[in-house]
Amino acid sequence: MDKIRLKVLGLSYSQTQTGAYALVLEAEGSDHRIPIIIGSFEAQAIAIQLENLKPPRPLTHDLFVSMAEKLNVHLNEVTIYKLEEGVFYSQLVLATQGQSIKIDARTSDAVALALRFDCPIYTTQEIIEKAGLIINIEDDEPEPEKPQKSTRDTSEKTTSESSGSSLKEKSLDELNKLLKNAIEKEAYEEASRISDEIKRRKSNQNE
């Protein structure tokens, strides 16, 4: 089976399913992109890793990584090997005690783990031809949006302070404090917005 490597481009709101997100993968060396509809929890797990956020308590995928490390198990690669009736099927290729083990997994979980293990994600040419969309990279495209998570722990103060307009009025020190507070409260939607503003400020300083 010829394998084609994929990279994670980002996440955006699904235009077809309310409350769902589209995970966008791009085939290496081409303009083909594969959108995969995933749930909000899985989108959150992927977004947290993409943003390099550190939750105060381990999420399910973080727990898997910790267990694998303790048991001397490593995730070598993820393969999206089948597309049937709109559903993508994936496998985890694990290495332990000199053996290679393949385990079926949901594609969203597989990608979330691949990001944490920093391992490659592959698919086949057949799936690229079935599900891939050709995107003209010269066209102006909106950046993928971050998945949002509403939490009971998020205070009204955090929400109001980290709104788009007020973030621009904060100093970097204030933004870093807000980011820490949002992560501690597990308010990852707010943490993602604050993180983006910090990155924008630092990027402007380097220009």
Backbone hydrogen bonds, N-H to C=O, Kabsch-Sander energy under -0.5 kcal/mol:
donor,donor_aa,acceptor,acceptor_aa,energy
4,I,123,T,-3.0
6,L,121,I,-3.4
7,K,26,E,-2.0
9,L,7,K,-0.6
9,L,24,V,-2.8
10,G,24,V,-1.2
12,S,22,A,-1.7
14,S,20,A,-2.1
20,A,17,Q,-1.6
21,Y,38,I,-2.6
22,A,12,S,-3.6
23,L,21,Y,-0.6
23,L,36,I,-3.3
24,V,10,G,-2.6
24,V,22,A,-0.6
25,L,23,L,-0.6
25,L,34,I,-2.5
26,E,7,K,-2.5
27,A,32,H,-2.6
28,E,5,R,-3.1
30,S,27,A,-1.6
33,R,133,L,-2.7
34,I,25,L,-3.4
36,I,23,L,-2.5
38,I,21,Y,-3.0
43,A,39,G,-2.2
44,Q,40,S,-2.4
45,A,41,F,-2.0
46,I,42,E,-1.9
47,A,43,A,-2.8
48,I,44,Q,-2.5
49,Q,45,A,-1.1
50,L,46,I,-2.3
51,E,47,A,-2.3
52,N,49,Q,-0.9
53,L,48,I,-2.5
63,L,59,L,-2.4
64,F,60,T,-1.9
65,V,61,H,-1.9
66,S,62,D,-2.3
67,M,63,L,-2.5
68,A,64,F,-2.5
69,E,65,V,-2.4
70,K,66,S,-2.0
71,L,67,M,-2.0
72,N,69,E,-1.0
73,V,68,A,-3.4
74,H,95,A,-2.4
76,N,74,H,-0.8
76,N,93,V,-2.4
77,E,93,V,-1.2
78,V,120,P,-2.1
79,T,91,Q,-2.3
80,I,122,Y,-3.2
81,Y,79,T,-1.0
81,Y,89,Y,-1.4
82,K,89,Y,-1.4
84,E,87,V,-2.6
87,V,84,E,-1.8
89,Y,82,K,-3.0
90,S,105,A,-1.2
91,Q,79,T,-2.2
92,L,103,I,-3.2
93,V,77,E,-2.7
93,V,91,Q,-0.5
94,L,92,L,-0.8
94,L,101,I,-3.5
95,A,74,H,-2.7
96,T,99,Q,-2.3
99,Q,96,T,-2.2
101,I,94,L,-3.1
101,I,99,Q,-0.5
103,I,92,L,-2.2
105,A,90,S,-2.2
107,T,88,F,-0.6
110,A,106,R,-2.7
111,V,107,T,-2.5
112,A,108,S,-2.1
113,L,109,D,-2.2
114,A,110,A,-2.4
115,L,111,V,-2.2
116,R,112,A,-1.2
117,F,113,L,-2.5
118,D,114,A,-0.9
119,C,114,A,-1.9
121,I,6,L,-0.7
122,Y,78,V,-3.1
123,T,4,I,-1.9
124,T,80,I,-0.5
128,I,124,T,-1.9
129,E,125,Q,-2.4
130,K,126,E,-1.8
131,A,127,I,-3.1
132,G,127,I,-0.6
132,G,128,I,-2.0
133,L,33,R,-3.2
135,I,31,D,-2.2
135,I,133,L,-0.7
137,I,135,I,-0.9
139,D,136,N,-1.9
151,T,149,K,-0.5
154,T,151,T,-1.1
159,T,155,S,-1.9
160,S,156,E,-2.5
161,E,157,K,-2.6
162,S,158,T,-1.8
163,S,160,S,-1.1
167,L,163,S,-2.1
168,K,164,G,-0.9
169,E,166,S,-1.1
170,K,167,L,-1.3
175,L,171,S,-2.4
176,N,172,L,-2.5
177,K,173,D,-2.0
178,L,174,E,-2.4
179,L,175,L,-2.6
180,K,176,N,-2.2
181,N,177,K,-2.4
182,A,178,L,-2.6
183,I,179,L,-2.3
184,E,180,K,-2.2
185,K,181,N,-1.7
186,E,183,I,-1.2
187,A,182,A,-3.0
188,Y,186,E,-1.3
189,E,149,K,-0.6
191,A,187,A,-2.2
192,S,188,Y,-2.3
193,R,189,E,-1.7
194,I,190,E,-2.6
195,S,191,A,-2.7
196,D,192,S,-2.1
197,E,193,R,-1.9
198,I,194,I,-2.3
199,K,195,S,-2.4
200,R,196,D,-2.2
201,R,197,E,-2.3
202,K,198,I,-2.4
203,S,199,K,-2.3
204,N,200,R,-2.2
205,Q,201,R,-1.8
206,N,202,K,-1.4
207,E,203,S,-0.7
